[in-house]
Amino acid sequence: MYYINGIPYTFDDVDDSFYFDPEIIDWANENTRYDLDDLYKWSDYLVMEECHPLIFDLELDNPELLPID
């Protein structure tokens, strides 16, 4: 997941092998779970506020953390 000020706006797909790795499953279970509806709502909010970093030019503290694609 990628966040801006704590708001999720996009994610990276992972290789299918990660779905069966016990360490990754434990790590994922300790974190917030989002579904596509959640991501759509948060992303839509950022678009309405003209703060979605993949659509609008923003001054960011850590631009190196943005996804390349």
Contact map, one row per residue, 1 for C-alpha under 8 A:
111000011111000000000000000000000000000000000000000000000000000000000
111100011110000000000000000000000000000000000000000000000000000001100
111111111100000000000000000000000000000000000000000000000000000000000
011111111000000000000000000000000000000000000000000010000000000000000
001111100000000000000000000000000000000000000000000000000000000000000
001111110000000000000000000000000000000000000000000000000000000000000
001111111000000000000000000000000000000001000000000000000000000000000
111101111100000000000000000000000000001001100000000000000000000000000
111100111110000000000000000000000000001101100100000100000000000000000
111000011111000000000000000000000000001000100000000000000000000000000
110000001111100000000000000000000000000000000000000000000000000000000
100000000111110000000000000000000000000000000000000000000000000000000
000000000011111000000000000000000000000000000000000000000000000000000
000000000001111101000000000000000000000000000000000000000000000000000
000000000000111111100000000000000000000000000000000000000000000000000
000000000000011111110000000000000000000000000000000000000000000000000
000000000000001111111000000000000000000000000000000000000000000000000
000000000000011111111001100000000000000000000000000000000000000000000
000000000000001111111001100000000000000000000000000000000000000000000
000000000000000111111101100000000000000000000000000000000000000000000
000000000000000011111111100000000000000000000000000000000000000000000
000000000000000000011111110000000000000000000000000000000000000000000
000000000000000000001111111000000000000000000000000000000000000000000
000000000000000001111111111100000000000000000000000000000000000000000
000000000000000001111111111110000000000000000000000000000000000000000
000000000000000000000111111111000000000000000000000000000000000000000
000000000000000000000011111111100000000000000000000000000000000000000
000000000000000000000001111111111000000000000000000000000000000000000
000000000000000000000000111111111000000000000000000000000000000000000
000000000000000000000000011111110000000000000000000000000000000000000
000000000000000000000000001111111000000000000000000000000000000000000
000000000000000000000000000111111100000000000000000000000000000000000
000000000000000000000000000110111110000000000000000000000000000000000
000000000000000000000000000000011111011000000000000000000000000000000
000000000000000000000000000000001111111000000000000000000000000000000
000000000000000000000000000000000111111100000000000000000000000000000
000000000000000000000000000000000011111110000000000000000000000000000
000000000000000000000000000000000111111111000000000000000000000000000
000000011100000000000000000000000111111111100000000000000000000000000
000000001000000000000000000000000001111111110000000000000000000000000
000000000000000000000000000000000000111111111000000000000000000000000
000000111000000000000000000000000000011111111100000000000000000000000
000000011100000000000000000000000000001111111110000100000000000000000
000000000000000000000000000000000000000111111111000000000000000000000
000000000000000000000000000000000000000011111111100000000000000000000
000000001000000000000000000000000000000001111111111100000000000000000
000000000000000000000000000000000000000000111111111100100000000000000
000000000000000000000000000000000000000000011111111000000000000000000
000000000000000000000000000000000000000000001111111100000000000000000
000000000000000000000000000000000000000000000111111100010000000000000
000000000000000000000000000000000000000000000111111110110100000000000
000000001000000000000000000000000000000000100110111111110000000000000
000100000000000000000000000000000000000000000000001111111100000000000
000000000000000000000000000000000000000000000000000111111000000000000
000000000000000000000000000000000000000000000010001111111000000000000
000000000000000000000000000000000000000000000000011111111100000000000
000000000000000000000000000000000000000000000000000011111110000000000
000000000000000000000000000000000000000000000000001010011111000000000
000000000000000000000000000000000000000000000000000000001111100000000
000000000000000000000000000000000000000000000000000000000111111000000
000000000000000000000000000000000000000000000000000000000011111000000
000000000000000000000000000000000000000000000000000000000001111111000
000000000000000000000000000000000000000000000000000000000001111111000
000000000000000000000000000000000000000000000000000000000000011111000
000000000000000000000000000000000000000000000000000000000000011111100
010000000000000000000000000000000000000000000000000000000000011111110
010000000000000000000000000000000000000000000000000000000000000011111
000000000000000000000000000000000000000000000000000000000000000001111
000000000000000000000000000000000000000000000000000000000000000000111
